Amino acid sequence: MAYAFLFTALLLGATPTPSPATSPVAAERAAHTLPACRPLGLAPGVVPATSVLATRANVLQADIATARKARALTQEQADALWQQADQVRQRVAGKVRLPVATRAATHRTLESVATQLCHR
């Protein structure tokens, strides 16, 4: 598929960051926002593919490491959030399809981790 990257970027809600010349407040906010803090960007009723869930878990783990290095999280908090994201990635690894209930639970778990990470 020629547009796989574009499709993935749209699903993950990738948006260009505003330039500092455009809006200093928006630039300040964008500088402190971790990629995992952005909403997933799916329309209501759209179920994400397992690859999107695994990618979201990877992004969360990278942001957890960044927050830990910045001392925004204690080691215990970082370990707990990392384990939750890792469990999700292991649950969806190598599976083409997931039952609806599992997808929903996985999505809720990732959103919970993102919420805990972004609202500290």
Secondary structure, DSSP 8 states (H G I E B T S, - for coil): -TTHHHHHHHHTT------TTT-HHHHHHHHH--GGGS-----TT----HHHHHHHHHHHHHHHHHHHHTTSS-HHHHHHHHHHHHHHHHHHTT-S---HHHHHHHHHHHHHHHHHHHT-
